[in-house]
Amino acid sequence: MKLTIVGTGLAGLVAGAGLAELGNEVLCVDPDQTRIARLQRGDLPLLEPGLAELMARHVACGRLRFSTDLREGVGFGAVQVIAVETPADKQGAIDMQQMLVAAYRIGLYMNDYKLVVDKSTGPVGSADAVRAAISAGLAERGVDLGFDVVSNPCFAPEGTALQDFLNPARIVVGADAARAVELMQALYAPLRRTRERLVLMDIRSAKLSKYAASAMLAARLSVMNEIAGLAGKLGADIEQVRRGLADDPRIGAQHLAAGCGWGGEGLPKDLTALQQMAQWVGEPLPLLGAVTRANERQKLLLVEHVVERFGEDLQGRHFALWGLAHQPGSSELREAPSRVVIHELLRRGATLCAHDPQALAEARRVFNGVPGIGFAATPLDAAIDADALLLLTDWNDYLAPDFDALQAALRRPMIFDGRNLYVPEQMRGLGFDYISIGRPAQWAAEAVDSVHIDLPLAA
Ligand SMILES: NC(=O)c1ccc[n+]([C@@H]2O[C@H](COP(=O)([O-])OP(=O)(O)OC[C@H]3O[C@@H](n4cnc5c(N)ncnc54)[C@H](O)[C@@H]3O)[C@@H](O)[C@H]2O)c1
């Protein structure tokens, strides 16, 4: 099949390379000339394991091409996949402008039937807006041509997006026309050889499925964070609790790690968008509101531990930060817990030195001109002369550091671990003052002894 991908962000490039891998001819279009020039040079402007190699292979055999010519893009593909950004505005409302412009242009330039696959994350009802924008483009020319719109949301975040595309747990397709369903079935046929993966539904339900998945994942994380707070106080260990849950088939192992908060481009935006949709129809979502508020508190947890140890005034204190990205495999700093931690520590007068294996360039851009924060090329360099180390992202790079060298670099051997990377007993054995999430800390042990049991005494 000939396909056009509209938008060359992560979602578009993963779909483009993935659909080329499934045997299609793919043209990726984007008005951003710099981006397209880089892609044409084989220079991938984002991180995604395996994507650069897959793209290089399909570019070399001519199955994958890039262009800034949106008219050429509309002419090329019988299937037009829209994967443009749908950012949240300051109030959290989803801005559909880029998506609607892309749809309008399809109407403006198309000369035969098009199947328009809406891959961007937009509110329930946005496929109707896409349809209306295509019709407006057609009306502008005074022509009437057939088209269908389907919803085919992306569920996987960066880091696992390509792997998920090529080996999906399921492919959600929202469609309301037989021709569209047939085309989507043909498109994904190679992925259905071993088992049926297509989950067909109506368009609104497909749109809501994406938001429901985000809500469920965010809720799991916030529940585990809340239980971790309790575990730490009761002398239980959240990591052991996690193992006690992970094999329960009703629960499953993913998204159970307690930590210093969740962030990124996807979950926070999707939860805010759900609240917006709820307002439209007057259906409050108190539980999901609490999930988000609990996460905002969680992002402050490590700072609270630092303040407990060093006091409110952090003038003259210097801290090392390991990890700035909201999750490993990402260079994304949007809504990352690190931003809250950095803001709160700087506000109290501390100075900081941060390391991240992938997000340093983005961090330098975000914190450009902010006094008090510097960046280091290696984790050990970041730790030099720090009063303590704060660990904020569970990159593999931090799993097994040289603890002797780390201790020598730090001014005092203290670690606030927001991702529970190390074993508390081992860390204490190595001489570290080690504070993690939801695991009883040495210094809190005395608070744990008060267990009240009323024994019913039989007469
Ligand atoms: N990135 C992810 O991991 C992920 C996961 C799930 C869902 N999504 C959703 O997928 C959508 C795209 O996300 P992304 O991260 O790939 O976006 P992005 O912002 O990284 O890239 C979007 C690209 O679209 C281009 N664009 C804008 N208007 C255009 C137009 N009219 N024609 C052609 N190109 C145009 C922009 O120049 C930009 O390069 C969003 O709705 C997002 O919420 C993304």
PDBQT file of the ligand as one rigid body, heavy atoms in Angstrom, charges set to zero:
ROOT
HETATM    1  N1  LIG A 501       5.467  10.690  21.420  1.00  0.00    +0.000 N 
HETATM    2  C1  LIG A 501       4.845   9.678  21.953  1.00  0.00    +0.000 C 
HETATM    3  O1  LIG A 501       5.462   8.841  22.600  1.00  0.00    +0.000 OA
HETATM    4  C2  LIG A 501       3.349   9.543  21.819  1.00  0.00    +0.000 A 
HETATM    5  C3  LIG A 501       2.709   8.462  22.417  1.00  0.00    +0.000 A 
HETATM    6  C4  LIG A 501       1.344   8.363  22.325  1.00  0.00    +0.000 A 
HETATM    7  C5  LIG A 501       0.646   9.348  21.633  1.00  0.00    +0.000 A 
HETATM    8  N2  LIG A 501       1.280  10.405  21.054  1.00  0.00    +0.000 N 
HETATM    9  C6  LIG A 501       0.508  11.427  20.352  1.00  0.00    +0.000 C 
HETATM   10  O2  LIG A 501       0.883  11.487  18.987  1.00  0.00    +0.000 OA
HETATM   11  C7  LIG A 501       0.777  12.824  18.512  1.00  0.00    +0.000 C 
HETATM   12  C8  LIG A 501       2.114  13.264  17.933  1.00  0.00    +0.000 C 
HETATM   13  O3  LIG A 501       3.057  13.261  18.974  1.00  0.00    +0.000 OA
HETATM   14  P1  LIG A 501       4.626  13.430  18.680  1.00  0.00    +0.000 P 
HETATM   15  O4  LIG A 501       5.310  13.332  19.985  1.00  0.00    +0.000 OA
HETATM   16  O5  LIG A 501       5.038  12.524  17.574  1.00  0.00    +0.000 OA
HETATM   17  O6  LIG A 501       4.604  14.975  18.157  1.00  0.00    +0.000 OA
HETATM   18  P2  LIG A 501       5.810  15.996  17.861  1.00  0.00    +0.000 P 
HETATM   19  O7  LIG A 501       5.397  17.298  18.393  1.00  0.00    +0.000 OA
HETATM   20  O8  LIG A 501       7.109  15.427  18.282  1.00  0.00    +0.000 OA
HETATM   21  O9  LIG A 501       5.836  16.076  16.269  1.00  0.00    +0.000 OA
HETATM   22  C9  LIG A 501       4.786  16.571  15.522  1.00  0.00    +0.000 C 
HETATM   23  C10 LIG A 501       5.320  16.972  14.150  1.00  0.00    +0.000 C 
HETATM   24  O10 LIG A 501       4.205  17.317  13.342  1.00  0.00    +0.000 OA
HETATM   25  C11 LIG A 501       4.598  18.366  12.472  1.00  0.00    +0.000 C 
HETATM   26  N3  LIG A 501       3.414  19.064  11.949  1.00  0.00    +0.000 N 
HETATM   27  C12 LIG A 501       2.667  20.012  12.525  1.00  0.00    +0.000 A 
HETATM   28  N4  LIG A 501       1.675  20.396  11.692  1.00  0.00    +0.000 NA
HETATM   29  C13 LIG A 501       1.795  19.664  10.545  1.00  0.00    +0.000 A 
HETATM   30  C14 LIG A 501       1.075  19.598   9.326  1.00  0.00    +0.000 A 
HETATM   31  N5  LIG A 501       0.008  20.345   9.090  1.00  0.00    +0.000 N 
HETATM   32  N6  LIG A 501       1.490  18.715   8.383  1.00  0.00    +0.000 NA
HETATM   33  C15 LIG A 501       2.564  17.929   8.612  1.00  0.00    +0.000 A 
HETATM   34  N7  LIG A 501       3.273  17.954   9.737  1.00  0.00    +0.000 NA
HETATM   35  C16 LIG A 501       2.902  18.808  10.716  1.00  0.00    +0.000 A 
HETATM   36  C17 LIG A 501       5.477  19.240  13.343  1.00  0.00    +0.000 C 
HETATM   37  O11 LIG A 501       6.337  20.063  12.544  1.00  0.00    +0.000 OA
HETATM   38  C18 LIG A 501       6.247  18.186  14.168  1.00  0.00    +0.000 C 
HETATM   39  O12 LIG A 501       7.485  17.865  13.569  1.00  0.00    +0.000 OA
HETATM   40  C19 LIG A 501       0.336  13.678  19.719  1.00  0.00    +0.000 C 
HETATM   41  O13 LIG A 501      -1.072  13.790  19.696  1.00  0.00    +0.000 OA
HETATM   42  C20 LIG A 501       0.758  12.834  20.896  1.00  0.00    +0.000 C 
HETATM   43  O14 LIG A 501      -0.018  13.102  22.047  1.00  0.00    +0.000 OA
HETATM   44  C21 LIG A 501       2.628  10.502  21.130  1.00  0.00    +0.000 A 
ENDROOT
TORSDOF 0
